[in-house]
């Protein structure tokens, strides 16, 4: 289902446009441009729904724990609650070095976690 605020706003705008097109049914029957607009709205809505559904198969990372030790219980606790959590330790990359910071930023960009 559509879950993000942007997707919900888009859906509301689509429904409002559809309602407006339906209330002007006499114009729609005689106007090819109205039919094209309505067709485009349906195509855009289908495209958005397909996009949201395809992205929901790969759940977003809820937590990225940074620089905790290997035995930190936070990541495991979040995972037990059913959320996706990842730990970045000093062994994954030393943040005192450019390459370590670059690796962390790459991971943040890739995962786009809700919480760090």
Secondary structure, DSSP 4 states (H G I P E B T S, - for coil): ---SHHHHHHHHHHHHHHHHHHHTHHHHHH-HHHHHHHHHHHHHHHHHHHHHHHHTTSPPP-EEEES--TT-HHHHHHHHTT--EEEE-TTT--TTSHHHHHHHHHHHHHH--SB-
